[in-house]
Amino acid sequence: KKISNMNSKFDSDNHYEVLGLNDDCSPMEVRRAYKRLAVEHHPDKQKSCVGDADKAFLRIKEAYDVLSDPLSKKDYDEYERLSKNYDSFVKSNANLYDDDTLESAFNQLIKGDYPKLAARRDRSPRKFEDVKCNLSERKETSNC
């Protein structure tokens, strides 16, 4: 029953949530949380729900592996920070980029409503012609 109550915690993508920690936790707090949860949710102690226990234990181990290594923790924290910034940007600008706006911008691009692109598109394409010559002619002229 312990596992079923904790499933949502172990389904989280956030390593801090899995270990029940704040993001400013110390290495000692990470180690203590890991040891406590690993013992509590070890598959050998949860014989009635082995599959859930395995999943929970692996998730605890994964969170510990990342948060106990200073470089991995730093990378993870940076990823989380960027992810939060991206999510808030998307939410705050969701109405700016609806399908109609994107379609309109794309149509302008295709139709050439942008002067620089239109000027480039109006240039006549280069014409190339195949020139046939043999090796002796090639030495004599620069056309081949």
C-alpha positions in Angstrom: 0.0 0.0 0.0 2.9 2.3 0.6 3.8 2.1 -3.1 0.4 2.8 -4.4 0.1 5.9 -2.3 3.5 7.1 -3.6 3.0 6.3 -7.3 2.3 9.9 -8.3 5.5 11.0 -6.6 7.6 8.4 -8.5 5.8 9.3 -11.8 7.2 12.8 -11.5 10.0 13.9 -13.9 11.4 16.1 -11.1 14.2 14.4 -9.2 13.7 16.7 -6.2 10.1 15.7 -5.9 11.0 12.0 -6.1 13.3 12.4 -3.2 11.0 14.8 -1.3 13.6 17.6 -1.4 13.9 21.3 -2.2 16.1 22.4 -5.0 18.5 24.1 -2.6 19.2 20.8 -0.7 22.7 19.8 0.5 24.5 16.7 -0.6 23.9 15.3 2.9 20.2 15.8 2.5 20.2 14.0 -0.9 22.1 11.1 0.6 19.7 10.8 3.7 16.6 11.0 1.5 17.9 8.4 -0.8 18.8 6.0 2.0 15.5 6.4 3.7 13.4 5.9 0.5 15.6 3.1 -0.9 15.1 1.1 2.3 11.4 1.9 2.5 10.6 1.1 -1.1 13.1 -1.7 -1.8 11.4 -4.5 -3.8 12.4 -7.1 -1.2 10.3 -5.2 1.3 7.3 -4.8 -1.0 6.6 -8.4 -2.0 2.8 -7.7 -2.6 3.5 -5.2 -5.4 6.8 -6.1 -6.9 6.4 -4.3 -10.2 5.5 -1.0 -8.6 8.3 -1.4 -6.1 10.8 -2.0 -8.8 9.6 1.1 -10.7 9.7 3.2 -7.5 13.1 1.9 -6.5 14.6 2.6 -9.9 13.1 6.1 -10.0 14.6 6.8 -6.5 18.0 5.5 -7.7 17.8 7.6 -10.9 17.0 10.7 -8.9 19.9 10.0 -6.5 22.4 9.3 -9.3 21.7 12.7 -10.8 21.5 14.8 -7.6 24.4 13.2 -5.8 26.9 14.0 -8.5 27.8 17.7 -8.5 28.2 18.1 -12.3 25.0 16.1 -13.1 23.1 18.1 -10.5 24.4 21.4 -12.0 23.4 20.3 -15.5 20.0 19.1 -14.2 19.4 22.4 -12.3 20.2 24.4 -15.4 17.9 22.2 -17.5 15.1 22.7 -15.0 15.6 26.5 -15.0 15.6 26.7 -18.8 12.5 24.5 -18.9 10.6 26.6 -16.5 11.6 29.8 -18.4 10.5 28.2 -21.7 7.2 27.0 -20.2 6.4 30.5 -18.8 7.3 32.1 -22.1 5.0 29.8 -24.0 2.1 30.3 -21.6 2.5 34.1 -21.7 2.7 34.3 -25.5 0.3 31.5 -26.4 -2.3 33.9 -27.9 0.4 35.7 -30.0 1.1 32.7 -32.0 -2.2 31.1 -32.9 -2.7 29.1 -36.1 -4.1 32.1 -38.0 -1.1 34.3 -37.2 1.4 31.6 -38.2 -0.5 30.8 -41.4 -0.6 34.5 -42.3 3.1 34.9 -41.7 3.9 31.8 -43.8 1.6 33.0 -46.6 3.3 36.4 -46.7 6.6 34.6 -46.9 5.5 32.4 -49.7 3.7 35.2 -51.6 6.8 37.4 -51.4 5.4 40.2 -49.2 8.8 40.6 -47.8 10.9 43.0 -50.0 14.3 41.3 -49.7 12.9 37.9 -50.4 10.8 39.2 -53.3 13.9 40.8 -54.8 15.9 37.7 -54.5 13.0 35.6 -56.0 12.6 38.0 -59.0 16.2 37.5 -60.2 16.3 35.4 -63.3 17.9 32.1 -62.7 21.3 31.4 -64.1 21.4 29.5 -67.3 23.9 26.8 -67.8 24.7 25.0 -71.0 26.5 21.8 -71.5 29.8 22.2 -73.4 31.3 19.2 -75.1 34.9 19.1 -76.0 37.8 16.7 -76.2 41.0 16.9 -74.2 43.1 18.4 -77.0 40.5 21.3 -77.4 40.5 21.7 -73.6 44.2 22.6 -73.6 43.8 25.1 -76.4 40.7 27.0 -75.1 39.5 28.1 -71.7 35.8 27.4 -72.5 36.1 23.7 -71.6 
